[in-house]
Amino acid sequence: MNKTSVFNRHDFINHLSTNMYEVLILKKSISDVRLRKHHLSSKGIGDDLYYLTESYYRQSGLYKGKHSMSDFISIKAINAIEEKKIIGNLKFEHMVPKNYYIKQLSEKTLDNSMSPDFVQEVLSKYYYVCTVTTEEDALLHATKMDVDWDGINPFLRYERAGIQYVENNEV
């Protein structure tokens, strides 16, 4: 990967998709059922997504701390950074709870219908992250979208919680 100073979401999703597909196929081959179940859980796949995200940002020369790896950042989080109140006050929050789309990846992997295109489609639609304050994080349901969510708008929880955010230009 070439070092760059400009974030490119298309390249980022390609990086995640290609590597995540390989990881999922490797995890499927784990013979110990309990270990395979752990690695194909929301926690296991979520950790992989985090490390692949960090890998992309570091290899691209864009990494400036965890808060620099989010697509969006709340106005309150920007203020916390400017006031140097970062430690214990910021969260790297998935705009669509990761268990929603990770479950899809896990199920497709286990039923042998996983494809690189499916991984790319899911991550393109749902893998958006926002840096928020712990106060704002408390306003969001941690594991699900609203019952009337259309499955399309990844920003619905934030809009309904009244969290104001902008594109993260930390990168």
C-alpha positions as a printed Julia matrix, in Angstrom:
171×3 Matrix{Float64}:
   0.0     0.0    0.0
   1.37    3.39  -0.95
   1.71    6.09   1.66
  -0.81    8.83   1.08
  -2.09   11.78   3.03
  -5.67   11.72   1.75
  -8.27    9.24   2.94
 -10.0     7.33   0.17
 -13.06    5.37   1.38
 -13.13    3.2   -1.75
  -9.52    2.07  -1.2
 -10.19    1.63   2.52
 -13.23   -0.62   1.96
 -11.28   -2.61  -0.65
  -8.48   -3.12   1.89
 -10.94   -4.23   4.57
 -12.96   -6.45   2.24
 -10.02   -8.28   0.71
  -8.36   -8.96   4.03
 -11.58   -9.71   5.93
 -12.6   -12.28   3.32
  -9.26  -14.06   3.78
  -9.63  -13.93   7.57
 -13.17  -15.33   7.45
 -12.11  -18.24   5.25
  -9.24  -19.01   7.65
 -11.58  -18.84  10.65
 -14.02  -21.23   8.94
 -11.24  -23.82   8.76
 -10.63  -23.88  12.54
 -11.41  -27.46  13.56
 -12.16  -26.79  17.23
 -15.85  -25.86  17.29
 -15.64  -23.64  20.37
 -12.62  -21.74  19.09
 -14.22  -21.31  15.64
 -17.41  -20.0   17.28
 -15.4   -17.42  19.23
 -13.47  -16.25  16.18
 -16.67  -15.93  14.13
 -18.45  -14.0   16.9
 -19.15  -10.27  16.95
 -16.16   -9.81  19.28
 -13.77  -11.89  17.15
 -14.7   -10.37  13.8
 -15.04   -6.91  15.37
 -11.47   -7.12  16.64
 -10.31   -8.12  13.16
 -12.09   -5.13  11.63
 -10.49   -2.81  14.15
  -6.97   -4.12  13.48
  -7.49   -4.07   9.72
  -8.72   -0.48  10.01
  -5.69    0.49  12.05
  -3.44   -1.35   9.58
  -4.88    0.64   6.67
  -4.45    3.97   8.46
  -0.89    3.19   9.56
   0.19    1.87   6.15
  -1.34    4.92   4.46
   0.42    7.33   6.8
  -2.93    8.58   8.12
  -2.84    7.3   11.69
  -2.89   10.06  14.31
  -4.49    8.1   17.15
  -7.66    6.06  17.42
  -9.92    9.09  16.96
  -8.35    9.76  13.55
  -9.67    6.42  12.22
 -13.35    7.3   12.24
 -15.39    8.42   9.26
 -17.18   11.02  11.34
 -16.63   12.9   14.57
 -19.17   14.59  16.8
 -18.97   18.29  17.53
 -18.63   17.49  21.24
 -15.74   15.1   20.5
 -13.98   17.83  18.51
 -14.37   20.13  21.5
 -12.97   17.46  23.84
  -9.92   17.05  21.58
  -9.37   20.8   21.38
  -9.65   21.02  25.18
  -7.25   18.07  25.52
  -9.92   16.04  27.37
  -9.43   12.86  25.35
  -8.48   10.17  27.87
 -11.56    8.29  28.98
 -13.84   10.74  27.21
 -13.94    9.5   23.6
 -15.46    6.39  22.04
 -14.83    4.79  18.65
 -18.48    3.96  17.93
 -19.98    1.97  15.06
 -22.85    3.93  13.53
 -24.64    0.67  12.76
 -23.96   -1.68  15.69
 -21.33   -4.11  14.46
 -23.24   -7.18  15.64
 -25.86   -6.42  12.94
 -23.52   -6.81   9.98
 -21.0    -9.14  11.58
 -23.79  -11.68  12.08
 -24.36  -11.59   8.32
 -20.66  -12.18   7.64
 -20.5   -15.02  10.15
 -23.62  -16.77   8.85
 -22.48  -16.58   5.22
 -19.06  -17.92   6.23
 -20.53  -20.88   8.12
 -22.99  -21.83   5.37
 -20.23  -21.67   2.71
 -21.89  -18.86   0.75
 -19.33  -16.17   1.6
 -17.84  -14.21  -1.28
 -15.46  -11.25  -1.53
 -18.27   -9.24  -3.15
 -20.6    -9.91  -0.21
 -17.98   -8.72   2.29
 -17.45   -5.56   0.23
 -21.19   -4.93  -0.05
 -21.78   -5.29   3.7
 -18.82   -3.13   4.72
 -19.66   -0.45   2.14
 -23.23   -0.18   3.46
 -22.68   -0.49   7.21
 -19.07    0.05   8.27
 -19.16    3.66   9.36
 -17.51    4.78  12.58
 -17.95    7.99  14.53
 -15.82    9.35  17.34
 -18.19   10.5   20.09
 -17.93   11.48  23.73
 -18.82    8.95  26.42
 -21.82   11.17  27.2
 -23.08   10.86  23.62
 -22.31    7.14  23.55
 -24.7     6.69  26.49
 -27.52    8.06  24.3
 -27.14    5.22  21.79
 -28.46    1.68  22.12
 -25.31   -0.42  22.09
 -26.44   -3.44  20.1
 -29.36   -2.62  17.85
 -30.93   -0.13  15.53
 -34.42    1.29  16.06
 -37.2    -1.2   15.27
 -38.37    0.92  12.33
 -34.9     1.13  10.76
 -35.1     0.67   7.0
 -31.8    -1.26   6.8
 -30.37    1.47   4.6
 -29.67    4.67   6.56
 -26.58    3.95   8.73
 -26.93    7.32  10.48
 -30.42    6.87  11.94
 -29.38    6.23  15.57
 -27.3     9.4   15.6
 -30.0    11.51  14.0
 -32.59   10.33  16.52
 -30.22   10.8   19.47
 -29.55   14.37  18.32
 -25.81   13.8   18.0
 -24.29   16.4   15.7
 -21.34   15.1   13.7
 -19.21   16.06  10.73
 -16.81   14.25   8.45
 -13.65   13.51  10.35
 -10.91   15.64   8.84
  -8.36   14.47  11.41
  -6.89   12.32   8.65
